Amino acid sequence: MIELLILLFLLIAVGLVIIKLTLAVIKWLAINTITGLLIIGILNFLGIIHVQLNLLNLLIVAIGGIPGAFIVILLSLL
């Protein structure tokens, strides 16, 4: 019976760690995406560039953040 309780405790602890790490990654991706899209949105609004937002560009911005936004901008100029 004690072994079952220890196993249950360990499964709950591992589950909480996995949830915490997943939420940290999601938060990091959300912050990167918002900052990158703000940069691209402002530059699009001002008419400096014209970047179409598709899934590939969004993934580059989400993973790269501000440098990812500039990579997408540079690729759109080519």
Stockholm file with secondary structure:
# STOCKHOLM 1.0

chainA/1-78         MIELLILLFLLIAVGLVIIKLTLAVIKWLAINTITGLLIIGILNFLGIIHVQLNLLNLLIVAIGGIPGAFIVILLSLL
#=GR chainA/1-78 SS CHHHHHHHHHHHHHHHHHHHHHHHHHHHHHHHHHHHHHHHHHHHHHTSCCCCCCHHHHHHHHHHSHHHHHHHHHHHHC
#=GC SS_cons        CHHHHHHHHHHHHHHHHHHHHHHHHHHHHHHHHHHHHHHHHHHHHHTSCCCCCCHHHHHHHHHHSHHHHHHHHHHHHC
//
